[in-house]
């Protein structure tokens, strides 16, 4: 049996999963900077944002485009400290 694979990067991804991934990656403040939507600025929540995005096609399209763009970005592993962290290269002293 063959499986059908879609070329659509949003295939099988719910709007809630997509929004949750963006919030985890960027946070609400950065999302509000990237997409000028009040539901990201004023008391943001997944529930209120989903309600707005489901009723507003232009906003949903922008969020979907940001998600697709975020898939192609190269990101540092979550375990890696930020580059501006002064303790990034600190190693504990080895005891003999």
Secondary structure as the mmCIF struct_conf table of DSSP 4:
data_model
#
loop_
_struct_conf.conf_type_id
_struct_conf.id
_struct_conf.beg_label_comp_id
_struct_conf.beg_label_asym_id
_struct_conf.beg_label_seq_id
_struct_conf.end_label_comp_id
_struct_conf.end_label_asym_id
_struct_conf.end_label_seq_id
HELX_LH_PP_P HELX_LH_PP_P1 UNK A 2 UNK A 4
BEND BEND1 UNK A 7 UNK A 7
TURN_TY1_P TURN_TY1_P1 UNK A 9 UNK A 12
HELX_RH_AL_P HELX_RH_AL_P1 UNK A 15 UNK A 34
BEND BEND2 UNK A 35 UNK A 35
HELX_RH_AL_P HELX_RH_AL_P2 UNK A 38 UNK A 41
BEND BEND3 UNK A 42 UNK A 43
HELX_RH_AL_P HELX_RH_AL_P3 UNK A 46 UNK A 55
HELX_RH_AL_P HELX_RH_AL_P4 UNK A 57 UNK A 72
BEND BEND4 UNK A 73 UNK A 73
TURN_TY1_P TURN_TY1_P2 UNK A 78 UNK A 79
BEND BEND5 UNK A 80 UNK A 80
HELX_LH_PP_P HELX_LH_PP_P2 UNK A 81 UNK A 82
TURN_TY1_P TURN_TY1_P3 UNK A 83 UNK A 84
TURN_TY1_P TURN_TY1_P4 UNK A 86 UNK A 89
HELX_LH_PP_P HELX_LH_PP_P3 UNK A 92 UNK A 95
#
